[in-house]
Amino acid sequence: MKEKTGAVILAAGISGISKTAMLRQELDTLREAGISPIAVVTGHEEEEVRRELAHRKVIFVENPAYRTTRMFRSIQLGLEALAGKCAKALIVNGDAPSFSADTVLALAGADHELTFPVHDGKPGHPFCLDMGLREEILSYEGRKGIQGMMRKGLLRAGLIEVDDPGIHMEAKEEESLAEVIHYQQETLRSRPIHPELKLSLARSDRFFDEELADLFREIDQCHSLNTACKNRNMAYSRGWKMLKRAEEMLGVALITKQVGGARGGGSVLTEEGREKLQAYEELRRKVIAFAEKEAKRLF
């Protein structure tokens, strides 16, 4: 498994305020820290959340029993969706969007099976889990969720000190939302300007972009074009057309059918497909590095 950190955003609960603005802020912070993949667990206002975040390249997971289950069930559903995709997972409360990218990076780099950030002696949000604990968490049926597992000695928590008062801020009502917005506006102005780029390859028209690269990575994980499209919240017909268009422009086969085997058959990347994905990723890294250097010089 590639050593990377994903995230589960808990957005299923009932809230007295609109949650989509907070979810967008959390996604921006997680993306800034390089977190991927990201699963958003929906429930209350599920259609609105999907509609507002449909273009953000997240994995949607519905908790149909959000009215009768606790947050721990949403954590379990999110971890199921990230199985095999990352080594660690941040658990992000949808009502607590004010943590920083530096806090995310500190959590991702911590050497604990369960890590909480601490500021001024008080723990806050989000926290980070080693995905090696996934089966234990999925099978736990006791009370109090993560806290219950810690009290029973099933999880061992570590703490890391962060210079981030935002880990304590939650927006559960209009008054606290106003405080969160004010805090974010103040901290936003202190952050450096950086470029945000979307890289596409084209001949006459665009045929290879970040969306196709994400689909390639998903196929490489699950060995199925159909499942990869579902995981990326994409229609199968769209995924198929994107692949065929790229194959036509590049002049090589990018995926091939696999018959039988331990996985029961499916689609896998060809050697050429994997090479083109790696070439795209290298080009993207170099373009971003150049753009960041120039942005720093110009602004």
C-alpha positions, 0 to 999 in steps of 0.5 A, a space after each residue: 500500500 502506498 504510504 499516504 493519508 486520507 480523510 473521512 469527513 463526518 457530515 451526516 448529522 443534523 445541524 441548525 446551520 448550512 454545513 456546505 460552506 464549512 465542508 468546502 473549507 475543510 476540503 480546501 485545507 485537506 487538499 492544501 496538505 495533500 490529503 487524498 482520498 477523502 470520503 464524505 459521509 452524508 445523511 441530513 441534507 444529503 442531496 444538497 451536500 452531494 450537489 455542492 461538492 460533486 466537483 470536489 473529487 470526493 467519495 460520497 458515503 451515505 449513512 441512511 440511519 444517521 437519525 438513529 446512530 451515533 457519529 461512530 457509525 459514520 466513522 465506520 462507514 468512512 473507513 470502509 470506503 477508504 479500505 486499501 486506499 491509504 495508510 492513515 485516515 484523518 477523522 474530521 468533524 463537519 462542524 469544526 472547519 478551522 484547523 490548519 494545514 500545518 495541523 493536518 501535516 503534523 497529524 499525518 506525520 505522527 507515529 501513533 495508532 491514534 493521534 489527537 492535536 493539543 493546543 494550550 493543553 486541550 485536545 481538539 479536531 481532527 484526529 488521525 487513525 492508523 488504517 491498520 486499526 480498521 477491522 477492530 473499529 469496524 467490529 466494535 459494538 460497545 458504547 462510546 465509540 472511539 472513546 469507549 475503545 480507548 477506555 477498554 484499552 483497544 486503542 492507544 492514543 498519542 498527543 501532539 502539540 500544535 500552534 493552532 487554536 482553530 482545533 477547538 472551534 466548532 460551529 453548531 449554531 449561528 453565533 458560533 458560526 459567526 465566530 468561526 467565519 471571523 477567525 477564518 478571515 483573520 487567519 486567511 490573510 496571514 497565509 501566503 499566496 499560492 497558485 492553484 493549477 489544473 493541468 490538462 494535456 491536449 492535441 486539438 482538444 483536452 484528453 488527459 487531465 486530473 480527473 482521468 488521472 484520479 480514475 487511473 489511480 482508482 482502477 489501479 486500486 480496485 482493478 475494475 473500471 465500473 467500481 472505479 467510476 462508482 468510487 469517483 462518483 462518475 457515470 460509467 459511460 463518462 469514464 469509458 469515453 474519457 479512457 477511449 479518447 485518451 487511448 485514441 490521442 496517445 495511440 496506446 491501450 491504457 487499460 486491459 481486461 483481466 480474466 479470472 484470478 484472485 480478484 475474479 477478473 476486471 480491468 487493470 492498467 496496461 504498462 503503457 497506461 501506468 507509464 502515462 500516469 507517472 509521466 503526467 504526475 511528474 509533469 504536474 509536480 514540475 509545473 506546480 513547483 515552477 508556478 509556486 516559485 514564480 508566485 513567490 517572486 511576483 507576489 
